Amino acid sequence: MWYFSWILGLGLACAFSILNAMWLELSETDGKVRPDRRPER
């Protein structure tokens, strides 16, 4: 049953990397106004 733990670990590593990338994208744009997305007055 070594394959079960291997697949489980691989799945958790992939999930962690996806969540980490999503968090990075969110934190880069948090509180910043992009030059092409200025608020309308």
C-alpha positions in Angstrom: 0.0 0.0 0.0 3.0 2.3 -0.4 1.3 3.7 -3.6 -1.6 5.0 -1.5 0.6 7.2 0.6 2.6 8.3 -2.5 -0.5 9.4 -4.3 -1.9 11.1 -1.2 1.3 13.0 -0.7 1.5 14.0 -4.4 -2.1 15.2 -4.3 -1.5 17.2 -1.1 1.7 18.7 -2.6 -0.2 19.8 -5.7 -3.1 21.2 -3.7 -0.6 23.2 -1.5 1.2 24.6 -4.6 -2.1 25.7 -6.2 -3.3 27.4 -3.0 0.1 29.0 -2.6 0.0 30.4 -6.1 -3.6 31.7 -5.5 -2.6 33.4 -2.3 0.4 35.0 -4.1 -1.8 36.4 -6.8 -4.2 37.8 -4.2 -1.5 39.3 -2.0 0.2 41.1 -5.0 -3.0 43.0 -5.9 -4.2 43.6 -2.3 -4.8 47.3 -1.8 -3.1 48.4 -5.0 -4.7 50.4 -7.8 -3.5 49.2 -11.2 -2.8 52.0 -13.7 -5.3 50.5 -16.2 -8.0 50.1 -13.5 -8.4 53.6 -12.0 -11.6 54.2 -10.2 -14.2 56.3 -12.1 -15.1 59.7 -10.7 
